Amino acid sequence: MSAELGAGAGTLPTHRTVAGWPLPAVVLAAMLGVVGVTASAYVLAFPFDSAAFGGLTIPAVLAAGFADGFNPCAFALLVLFATYTLTLVNAVTASGTPTNEARRRLLGAGSLYVGAVFVTYFLIGLGLVSFLGWLGRDHLVSRVAVIIAIGMALWMLKDVFLPGVGPSMMAPGGTHARMQKAMERGGLAGMLIAGVLVGICTVPCSGAMYLSITAVLHASGGGATGIALLALYNIAFIVPLVAMLLAVSNKRVLGQLGRWNRANSPWIKAGIALAVIAMSFGLMVSM
């Protein structure tokens, strides 16, 4: 078996393990745990006025992030990632169950990928909040951001109901090819580059929800509470990717998820778009 893995795995790294888990998976779990506990502890220790944050509550932030995590771009690209790495490892049995070594390699490489998506998306959110703050603290900046978010949401609805009319809101062309090329480079750098690419390239798909949230945080004055809420949003955003990573080491599950994504992605986009519109109008009213 070791010879087969050596020949089929190419440059996909074999990671050190901690209690049987790949080190990158342990680091990812620790990072998400520390960020989640710290952000939760802060907002619980220093309760915020929901009205000052456009009616946002912690459950609403978590629900918005979780829904955004199902955006078709990130979902489809993780399916691509899992398909590629399972093929690269070349250690899946006829029943669809991978060997333990294949599962560890997939989980280790996938943790690097998911962690890079999380960090990149979080930094983009901080950048948006900072940029809006640089433009000014008055409500006009927030209103413009909200109007842009509504426009993006309407564009998403256009893609669902009038897919052949005009350009579509999707990841830039060539994203799949660039991501695969990054993975083919293998090792730590390849997985991290792939994750960063996805974090950046999913913004056109999920930017409406993210812009709406950052507009709320800007309108409220942001501060430490805004950063904590942004961190909780991003943890919720990454939950579907983590859950999918744990599931896709079985090629039958992978196929089912791919089919489910193709069948339901239009309705997911429509649901996210309607949520953005409702949230944006609520913020406009509260200003």
N, C-alpha and C positions, 0 to 999 in steps of 0.2 A: 504493500500500500504506500509506503513512503516513496518508493520510486515513481509510482503513478502520480502522487501529489507533486513531487519535484518536477516532473515533466509537464503536468497540466497546469500548475499554478503560475507559471511564468514568473512575473515579478511581484505578484501579490504577496505581501509580507506575512511571515509567521510571527505572531506577537507573543511576548512573554505573558504568562498567566498569573492571576492572583486568585487563589481558591478555585481554580478551574476556569475562571473567566478571563478573557483577553484583557490585557492592561488598558488599551484604549476604552473598552467598555466600562471598566471600573472608573477611569478618569472622567468619562462622560457622565456617569451616574453621580459621581462626587461633585462635579461642577454644577450640574442641574440641581442637586440637593442643596448645596451651599447657597446658590443664588436664590432658589425658591424659599428656603428657610429664612434667609436674611431679609428678602423683600417682604415676605409674609409677616415676619416679626416686626418690621418697621411700621407697616401700615396698621398692624394691630396695636402696637405701642403708641402710635401717634395717629389716632383716627382722623380721617379727613371729611370735610363737608361734601357730600355727594353733589349737592346743588352747585357748588363751586367748580365741580369737574363735569359739568354738562349732564348731571344725572348718572354718571358712571358709578357703579358699585364694583366690588371685587368679583362677585359672581359674573357680572356683565363683562368685565375685562377678560376673565377666563373663558367665558363662552365665546366671545368674539375671537380670541386667539385660537381656540380649538377649532372653530368653524373655518377660520382662515387657513389653518393647517391642512385642511382637506382641499385646498385649491388645486385644480387639475395639473398645473405645471409641476409643483413639487412632487405630487403623487406619481405622475407619469415618469419623472426623472429618477425617482427612487426605484420604480419598477425596472427601468433601464439599468440602473446601477446593480440591482440584485441579479438580473438576468446575466449581465456581463460577468460579474464576479463568480456566480455559480458555474458559468461556462469555463471561466478561467481556472477555477479550482479543479473542475473536472472530477469530482468525487461524489456524485449524486447517484444513488442506486436506482434500479429500474422502478421501484415503488415510489420514487420521488423523495425519499428520505436521504439527506446528506450524511456522510460520515461525520463523526465528532470533530475530526480535524477540519473538514470543510466548513462546518458550522462555526467553529472558533475563528477561522480565517475571515469568513463573511461577517461575523459579528464584530471582529476587531477592525476590519477595514470600514465597515458600515458605521461604526461609532466615530471614527475619524471624520467621515463624510457628514454625518448628522451634526456632530459638534461644530464643524466648520460652517454649516448652514445656520446653526443657532447664533454663533458669534457674529457672523456677517450680517444677519438680519437684525440682530440687536444693535449693532453699530450703525446700520442704516437708519434705524429708528431714532437713535440718539442724534444722528446727523440731521434728520428732518426736524426734530424738536429744536436743535440749536440753530438751524437755518431760519426757521419761523421766528425764533427769538431775536435773531439778528435783524430780521426785517422790521421788527417792532412788537411791542407788547399790547397794542390796541386791538380791539375786536375786528377791525377791518381785515387784518392779516388772517385771522382765524376764519372769517367769513369767506375770504377768497379761497383758502385751503379747502373749506367745506364745499364750496361750489365746484372746485376741481374734482373733489372726491365724488360728488353727485354725478358730474359729467362722466367720470370713469365708470361708475356703477351703471349708468344708462348705456354706456358703450358695451359693458359686459352683457347687458340684457339684449342689446342689438345682436351680439355674437350668438346668443342662444336662439333668438326668434327670427333673425334675419342674417344667417351665417354667411350668405354670399354677397352681402351688401357692404362695400367698403372694406378697409383693413380690419383685421381682428386683433383683439388685445391678447397677446400670447407672448411666450418667451421669444427673444430675438432669434431669427433664423440662424441655423448652424449651432444652436446651443447643444443639441444632442451630440453633434460631431465633436465639438470642442471638449465636452465633458468626457466622451469616450477616449479622446486623445490624451486627456489628463490622466485618466485611469490607466491607460496603456503604459504610461510612464512608470506606474507602479510605485510601491513603497509609500512612505509617510507623505512625501510631497504630492504625489499623484492624487491620493484620496483627499488631502486638504484642499488642493486646487479645485478638484471637482466640486467639493462642498461650497467653496467660496463662489464658484461660477453659478451654482444653483441658487445660493442666497441672493446674488445680484440679479440673476435672470428671472426669478419668480416675481420680482417687484412689479413688472407690467401686469401680471395676472392678479396679484393680491394687493397691489398698491392702493386701491380704493379704500379698503378696510383700514390699512395701515395709516394712510394719510388722514382719514377721519379720526382715528384714535389719537394720532400725534397732534391734530388740530385741537382736540379737546384738552390734551395735556398742555399745549401752548396757551390756550385761552385761560386755563386755570393758574398759570404762572409756573407750572412745572415743578421745579425744585426736587428735593429728595423724594417726595411722595410721587411725583411724576415719573422719576426714574424707577422707583419700586414697582409702580403699576406697569410700566413698559417692560420690566423684567418678567413680571407675572404673565403678561400677554405673550411674550416670546417663549416662555416655558410651555404655556398651553398650546402655542403654535407648533412646537416641536413634538408634542405628545403623539399625534397621529404618525409621524415619521418613526418615532421610537417603537411604537406598537407594530408598525408595518415591518420594521427591521427585524423584530423578534419573530414575525410570522413568515417572512419570505424565504427562510432557509429551506422551505419545502417547495419544490417546483410546482406541485399541483396547486398549493395555496397561491403561489405567485401567479399562475395562469388565471385563477379565479379572480384575484384582485385586479389583474390587468383588464379582464373582461368587465368587471364591475365598474372600474374607473371609466372605461370607454362608454359604457351604457349610461352612467349617471353623472358624468362630469358637467353636462349642460345644466342639469337641475341644481347641482351644487353651486355652479357659477351664478345661476339665477337667485338662489337663496342668499348667497353672500351679497349680491348686488342689492337685493331688497333690504337686507339688514343694514347695509351702508346707507341707503337712502333714508330709512327710518331714523337711524342714529344721527345722520347729518341734519335732518329737519328738526330733530329734538334739540340738537346743539344750537341751531339757528334761533329757535324759539327762546332758549335759555339765555342767550346773549343780551 
